[in-house]
Amino acid sequence: MSTTDAAKKQFHFLIRYVLQSAAIIVICAVLIRVFLISSYVMSGASMLPSVWPGDFLIGFRWSVGEPRRGDVVALRCPGERERTCLKRVVAVAGDRVEFADGRLVVNGQPGRLKPLNKELALESVGGRSWVIWQPSQPIASRAPLIVPPQQVYLLNDKRSDEEDSRSWGPVAQEYLEAKVKYVWLSLEWYKGQEVRTWPAVRWRRLLRSID
């Protein structure tokens, strides 16, 4: 075998190796994206103060099967499936949910509110706690309902935004895509009322867990 033929075989082997490795990497990335991990970008303010506009989020698909109270989940918005929503689970199947005296009530127990400042409060329901942005006006009372099997009741942390189960009703678990756990990047596009040419990185929010 000539030196030229040997070089050609080595070159073909190298090309084949690179293509096979690239194909394996792409397949693994697709499988991880489809079955294990998802990435989301928050554009609205409905989950303030836990999630800020401009937060880039990591969600875990395998852990969403049995949602618990307090979990932040990503789902296709009911009635607008092309859009992804981020909400907090406040009640699960079999729970009795109502609003009375401006408070969330689950299974007859009003959520305990510990004020943090004029706007924020620590809400405790069913043994778990999270921070909410309280509305300027008390939430209107609503009649009790029982969350049906395989469904959950979802609320925004910014309670003045009622695009949640107060408008939709309970949501089937099959519509939940992932349990959102971490902020891996956070960008600020505004400086006052002006839009920045380049966003500023919110360094303190990097790798922050979502409670």
Secondary structure, DSSP 8 states (H G I E B T S, - for coil): --HHHHHHHHHHHHHHHHHHHHHHHHHHHHHIIIIIEEEEE--SSTTTTTS-TTEEEEEESTT-SS--TT-EEEEEETTEEEEEEEEEEEEETT-EEEEETTEEEETTEE-EEEE-SSSEEEEEETTEEEEEE--SS----EEEEE--TTEEEEE-SBTT---SHHHH-SEEGGGEEEEEEEEEEEEEEEETTEEEEEEEE-GGGTTEE--
